[in-house]
């Protein structure tokens, strides 16, 4: 049973479908005061876009091969190997992230929605960003069919 102290994540969550939508949010969501964490950055292409708008951008990916390629292609970026589910490692970054971008392709289908929602709640409650942008067609479709209940 839920109590009034649960589910109090205050971050706005923006669900996008595909890379074009995901990147299109940057101009509207990110400003020059923001410190942005991108989870699932692959080789840093979107992190580079984020870095042009934000005070600081950090890209993370679970794959050392992708991060190494990103570092070769974008030596000016802060790219790190990090497992999105390793919340201790996320906290050890010791930064106050105002925005979080998540491109976790493996969790974009309906079977990964529970894991994705758990990650959104974890990042929202631990990092307390004002906005989380997530690339997930499954989540976007699901939430488009939802509305909170309120009696008439």
N, C-alpha and C positions, 0 to 999 in steps of 0.2 A: 504494500500500500504506500502510495506517495504521500509525502508530507509537504508543508509549505516551504521547506528549506531545499527541496530537490528541484531540479530542472530550472535553475535560476541563471542560466547562461544568458548574458545580456548582449552578446555579439549579434550583429545583424548577419544573416547567412544569405549569400547570393549564389543561387544555383545556376550554372551555365551548361550548355551543351556544345561540345566541340571547342577546338583551339581558338577559332575566330571569335566566338562569344566571350570566352575566357579572357582573351587579350583585350577585347573591346572595353571591358570594364575598367581597365587601368586608368584611362584618362578621367573617368568620372569618380572612381573610388580612391585613388592614391594621390596624395599631395606632397609637397616638398618637406613637410614636417614628419612624414611617416617613416617608421622602421618596419620593413616588410620581410616576412619569412615566406619563402616559397617551398612547399613540401612536394617532392616529386618533380624536380626541375630538369631532369635528364641532363642535357649538356648546356643548359643555361640561357636558351634563347628568350624565354619569357622573363627570366630573372634580369636579363639585360634591359628589356623594356621597363621593368619595374624600377631598375636602378636609375633610369633617366628621369623618373618622376619623384622618387622618394629620397629622403635624406640618406637612407641606407637600405640595401636589400641583401638578404642572405638566401642563397639557393641550396637546398639539400636534396639528396637522392640516396637510395639504398645501394645503388650500383657504383662501386669504385671505378669501373671502366667508363661509365657515363660521366662521372665527375672529372676524371682525368682528361677526357676529351674536352669537356667544358672548360677546364683550366687552360688547355692548349689554345682553344678557340677564343676564349674571353679571359685573358690573364688579369684583367682589371676587376673581375667579379670575385665576391666572397662565396665560393662553392665548397660544400662540405658533404662528406659521406655520413648519412644518418638514416636510420630506420624510423619511419614515421610512427611506428608503434612503441618505440623506445622513449617513453616520456621523460625518463631521467636524463637521457642525452639531450632532449629538447630543452629541459630546464637548465642544463649545464651550459647552454649557449649564453646564459645570463644577460639577456637583452630584453628590453621592454618593447615587444612587437605590438604595433598599433593595427596592423593588417596581417592576415595570413591568407596566402593563396595555396590551394591544394589541387594538384593534378595527379590523382592516384588512379590511373587507368584501370588497374586490376580490380578496383572497387566500384567501377562505374555501372556495372550491370545490377539487376535486381538482387542477385545472390549476395552481392557485397554491400547492400544498403545498410544492414545492421552494423557491420564493421565501420562503415563510413560515418554513420550517425554517432556511433560510440566515439570515433576520433574527433568529430566536430564538437561533441560535448566535452571531451577531454581537453582539447586545445582551447576551447572557449572558456572553460573554468580555470585551467592552469595559467594560460597566458593573458587572459582577459583583453583580447584585441577588441576594437570596436566593430570590425568587419572581418568575416571569413568569406572568401570567394572560392567556390569549389567547382571543378569541372566534372560533372557527372550527369549524363543524360538521364540515367535512371532516377536520380534524386529530383532533377528538374521536373520530369514527368510525374513523379509521385506527388510532390508538393503542389503541383498545379491542380491536382484533384482534391486537395485537402482544404478544409477551412475549420477554424476553431469553433466549437459549439458555444452558443450563447442562447439562453432561453428568449423567446419572443416577448 
